[in-house]
Each structure stands twice: as C-alpha cells, then as structure tokens.
Amino acid sequence: MLDANFKNHLQLHFIVFIWGFTAILGELITLSALPLVWTRILIALSLIFVYIKVRKISLKFSLKLIATFIVCGFVIALHWFTFFHAIKISNISITLACISTGAFFTSILEPIFFKRKIVWYEVFLGVMVVVGLGIIFSVETQYVAGILVALFSAFLSASFSIINGKFAGKYDSNGISFYELLGGLLFLTFCMFFVGGFTAEVFHFEKLDWLWLLILGSVCTAYPFIASINIMKYLSPYTCMLTINLEPIYGILLAVIIFKDSEKMTPAFYLGALIILLTVVLNVYFKNRKKRKVI
C-alpha cells in the first residue's frame, strides 16, 4: 500500500496538472478575464454548495472567521482574474512561467506568517526560479505587460497559499472553500459594475464557451479547490507552492500540443523551464534530508 505522504504528494501533482489545464481553457474561452472568472466561481460555488448539502456538512463558523474566509476569497478571485488577464494580453507560456515565481514569494512570506526562521535552501530555490525566469524573459521582451500582471498574480497565489495553510489544519476544507468562493464572487460582482455591469455585451458567449466554463468551474475549480486546502493539512505551504511550479510545465506542454506554433518558444525559454523543474526535485531532496536528520 502507498503511504499517506506519497498519496498526498500524488494528489497534489494531479491537482497541479488540472490547474495547468485551466490555462488552456482560459485561451479557448472567448470571454474577457473578469466575466470569465465570475462565471467560473459561480459554477464552482454552486457545485460545492450542493455537495455540502448532500453530505450535510456544517457551515457554522464564528462571524469573525467567516469574514476572514470571505476576505481571503477576495485574494483568490483577484489572483484568478490577473492570471486569465495575463493570458489574454500575452500567451499561456509566458503567464505560466511567471506563476512559478510563487515559490520565491512564498520563501519570503511564509517565515513572516508562521514566525519561523528563514530556511536557506528555500531562499536558494526561490532564487533559482528567478534565474530561470530571467533566462526566459531575456528574449521575450514583447510581453512586458503580461509579465507584470502574471508576476502580481504569482504574489497573490503565494499569499493565498500561506493564509490557507494557517486555516487548513484547523477547519473543514469544504466550509473554507464555500466561504472563500462566496467572498470571491461578491468581490467580482462589485467589480463587474465598473466594466458595464451584467450585460449581454459583457457576457457574449460563443458556441463552446459554456462547455469550457462547465469544465473549468467543476473539474478545474470545485474539486481541486477543496482537495488542495485539505492537502495543506499534511504538506507545508512551501512544498505546495514549489509543486505548483510544475503547473507551467504541464500547461506549456499542453499548450504546445493543442495550439502548436502559436505557443512554441525559444530554446532559452525551455532552459528556464528546466531550471524551474529542478527546484521541485531539489525541494524533495532537501526535505527528505532534513527528515532523516530529525530521525
């Protein structure tokens, strides 16, 4: 039988693969980023609510805690918006590569949130990610706007991962997911009124948009959102964030297969991607080495 730790890592990699596929859906869906993410959250929230009711899961938390979850929802909603907006103004490969800087942001933010000492190899691996990105973007200067938006998205992703890491071990992941998505929906609903409101022009769907959105909201959001929070009970935020660095690898490979020439990049880009992948391997090595010393 597989041990629990291996199962958690395996499930996390499956979730990251699904997240890599969200970038493909973001390119296929013709809606702009804001109505796209609003619809995504609405579908995911509805499915999670039905699941909670069927399983009779309690949603009772203190008002203070609910308010905290809702504010966290603002962060994830903004992360998703900037993620899809970066895809729209650049491409999948550039956006996904930038998301990998989340490890660097996490190595800085996690010691602050959890009040622990900075671990040298976490900073080292974070710097390696930056080096990888430096190689990539030295030849991709035409995507400056997309790079900046995607980097901000990576910072939001790291922040959200760390905040959820504090909640995951204490509270039910279904309840956390419900209130965070509710907060994200409320935040984006407010934002919608600044881009023309809920008009037919804003929500102009092409033939296959609804199919892609249903897949995005269910398989790529509802399931991984709950599962990822639950996994944080057993894996550290930094380990989760470094594994999430595989999202660019999975997504870029899928993009090249599906969109072919429009997503093929220079050799320098793939060198940078390999450096990012190396950080994940090294993280596993350092973590295992540390455990052996403790034993």
N, C-alpha and C positions, 0 to 999 in steps of 0.2 A: 504493500500500500504506500501511496505517496504521503509524506509528512505534511502537516498543516502549513508550514512555512513555504514549502515548494508549491503547494496548491495556491496559496495567496499570491506568490510571485507569478505563477502561470496565469491566474485570472487577471492580474494587473496587466500583463502583456496582451492578453486578449482584449481587454478594455482599451488599451492604448492603440491597438490595431483598429478597433472600431472608431476611435477618435481620429485616427489618420484618414479614415474613410469619410469623415464629416467634411473634410476639405474638398473632396471630390463632389460631394452633394452641394456644397456651397458654390462651386463653379457651375454645376448643372442647373441649379435653381435660378430662375431669371429675376426674382425679386431682389431689391436692394437690401443691404445688410439689416437695417432696422426692422422692417416688416417681416423679413425672413426669421430673425431671432425671436421676434414677438410671437410669431406663429409656432415656431419650434417649442418655445416654453409653454404656450397654451396647450399644445398636444401632449407634451410630456407631463405637465401638471395634471391634466385630466386623467391620463392613464394611471399615474401614481395615486391620485385620489380614489379611483375605482379600486385599485389594488388594496389600498388601506382599508376601504370599507368592506371589501370581500373578506379580507383577513382579520377584520375587526381590530385593527391596530390603533392604539390610543394616540391622539394628537394633543394630549394635555401636557402643557408646559407652563411655567410661570410667564406672566406677561413680559417681564424683562427679557427672558430667554427667547421668547417668540420674536420680540423686537430685534434682538441681536441676530437671529437667524434671517430675518427679513432684510436687515442691512447688509448681511453677507450676500444675500441674493442680488443686491444692487451691484456688488463686485463681480459676481459671475456673469450677470447679464451684460455688464459693460465689457467684460473680457470677451464674451461671445460676439458682441457687436463689433469690437475692434478687430477680432480675428477674421470675421467674414468680410468686414470692410477692407482689410488689408488684402484679402484675396481678390476682391473686386477691382482694387486700384493697382495691383501688381500681378502676382500669379501664385499658384499653390506652392511651388517650390520655395520661393522667397519667403512667403509667410510662414511655412512650416519650419524652415531653417531658423528663423528668428525666434520662434516659440521655444526653441531649445535653450535660449538664454535664461529660461526659468530656473535652471539649476544654479546659475550664478547669483540670481536674485535671492533664491532660497538660502544659499550658503551664508548670505549676509543677514537676511531677515530672521531665519529660524533661531539663531542664538539669542536674538533680542526678544522674541516672543516667548521662548521656552527658558530664558535666563540661564543659559549654559555657555561654556567656553566655546570659542570658535575652534573647529577641528581643522587642522592644517590641510588634510587631503581633500576636504570638501571645498575649501577655497581654491586649492590647486586644480581640482577637476572643473570647478566653475570657470577658472581662468582658461583652461583648455578649451572649453566651449566657446569662450570669447575669441580665442585664437582661431578656432575653426570657422567662426563667423567672419573674422577678419579676412581670412583667405577667400571665403565665398564672396564677400561684398566688395573686395578689391577690384573685381571685374564685373560687378552688377550695379554700377552707379546710377543707372537709369531708373532704379526703383526706390529712390530716397524716401518718398512719401510713404510707400508701402512698408519699407523697413522700419521707419519711425513708429508707425501705427502698430505694427506687429511686435515691436520691442515693448511698447506700452502694454500690449495685450499679454505678453510674457510676464511682465511685472505683476499684472493683475492676477494671472494664473498662479504665480508663486505665492502671492499674498493670500489668495483664497485657499490654496492647499494647506498653508500653515495654520490659518484660522480654523479650518475644518479639522485639522489634526488635533486641536485642543478640545473640540467637541466630540469627535468620533468615538473616543474611548468611554464617554460618559452617557451618551444619549442614543436613542434608537435612530438608525440611519434613515428610515422611512419618514419619520417625523421631521428630521432635519431637512431632508430633500424637499418635502412638501412646502415647508415654510420658506426655504430659500428660493425655490422656484416661484412661489407666490410673491415674494419680495421682488424678484427679477421681473415678473410680469407687471407688477404695479409700477416699477421704475420705468420700464419701457413704454407702458401705456401713457404715462406722463410725458415721456419724450416724444411720443407719436404726434402729439398736438403741436409740436414745433416744426413738423415736416408736412403739415397739411391734414393731419388727422386720419381717420379711418375711412378713406375714400376709395372708390373703385380704381382711381388712377394709381394710388399708392399700392393697393393690393391687386395688381393686374397679374393674374396667373396665366402661364402658358399651359399647354396640354398636360405635360408630365410633372408640373410643379407640385401638384397635390400628392402624387405618388412619392416623389423625393422627400417632401416635407413629412409625410407619414413615417417614412423610414428614418428620417432624421430625428423626429420627435420621439419615436418609440425605441427602435433598436439602438440608435446612436445617442440617445439622451436619457430616457426614463430608466432603462436598465443600468447603463454604466454609471449614472449619477448616484444611484443608491448603492451599487456594488463598490464603487470607488471609495465612498465615505466609510462603508463597512470595513474595507481593506485597511484603511488608515488606523484601525484599532490594533493592527498587528505589524504594520510596516511604518517606518518613520517618514515624515513629510519629505525629507531629503531623498530617501531611497525612492519614494513615489515620484518625485519630481525628476530624478535622473532617469528613471524608467520611461517617464513621459517623453524624454528626449528621443526615444525611438519613434515617436509619432511622426517627426519629419521623415524618417527613413521609410516607414511603411507608406505614408502618404505620398511621398515623392515617387516611390516605385509604382504605386497605383496610378499616379498622375501620368507618368511616362507611358505606362501600358495603355491607359484609356485615351489620353489626349495627344500622345505621341510627340511630334516635333515641337508643338507649342510649349511643352514642358521640359524639353531636353536642355540641359545647362552645360556650361563649360567644364573641362576636367578639374579646374580649381574648385568648382562647387562641390564635386563629389569627393575631393580630397578633404574639404572641410567637413563634409557629412561623415566621412570615416573617422575623423578625429572626434566628432561628437559621439559616434557609436563606441569609440574606445573608452570614453568617460564612463559609460554604463558598465562595461566589462571591468574596468578598474575599481569602480564603486563596489561591485560584488566581491572583488578580491580583498579590498581593504576592510570591508565589513566582516568577512569571514575570518580574516587575520585577527581582527580586534576581538571577535568572539572566542577564538582559540586561546588568546592571552588571558581573557577573563576566566575561562575554564581551568 
